[in-house]
């Protein structure tokens, strides 16, 4: 098996076709755990990146939510000034309450 390096953001990174990734998933996950990135190719076209997960400022509860798929780690810090500058929603109270109750019934 040949691991082909490519230049990406001024560094060398490993690439792998999907078939080889399936065969040697543990190897590539160890590579990613060591801090490196892997580009996944489908018929030699890049389709995905596998990145190390950075959980430095994350609580144990948040780690469990990420592991269960219920939460995604943000890619960049929250800009609260920009967030609060957004216009407020204009949903009537009864519609908002009903939407929340429906979600609770569905288990979301």
LINWO-V341477 format. One record per pair of residues at least 12 apart in sequence whose ideal C-beta (glycine too) atoms are under 10 Angstrom apart, sorted by the first residue. I is the first residue (numbers start at 1). J is the second residue. Records with the same first field share a line. If there is no record, write none. Layout:
I: J ; J
//
This chain:
1: 16 ; 17 ; 20 ; 23 ; 24 ; 27
2: 15 ; 16 ; 20
3: 15 ; 16 ; 20 ; 24 ; 27 ; 28 ; 31 ; 38
4: 16 ; 17 ; 39 ; 41 ; 44
5: 39
6: 39 ; 41 ; 46
8: 37 ; 39 ; 46 ; 49
9: 37
11: 36 ; 37
12: 36
13: 36 ; 37 ; 38 ; 39 ; 49
14: 28 ; 31 ; 32 ; 36 ; 37 ; 38 ; 39 ; 50
15: 37 ; 38 ; 39 ; 40 ; 41 ; 44 ; 46 ; 49
16: 28 ; 31 ; 38 ; 39 ; 40 ; 41 ; 50
17: 40 ; 41 ; 42 ; 43 ; 44 ; 45
18: 40 ; 41 ; 42 ; 43 ; 47 ; 48
19: 41 ; 42
20: 40 ; 41
21: 38 ; 40 ; 41 ; 48 ; 50
25: 50
28: 40 ; 50
29: 50
31: 50 ; 52
32: 49 ; 50 ; 51 ; 52 ; 53
33: 52 ; 53
34: 52
35: 51 ; 52 ; 54
36: 50 ; 51 ; 52
37: 49 ; 50 ; 51 ; 52
38: 50 ; 51
51: 75
53: 66 ; 73
54: 73 ; 75
55: 73
57: 73 ; 77
58: 71 ; 73
70: 108
//
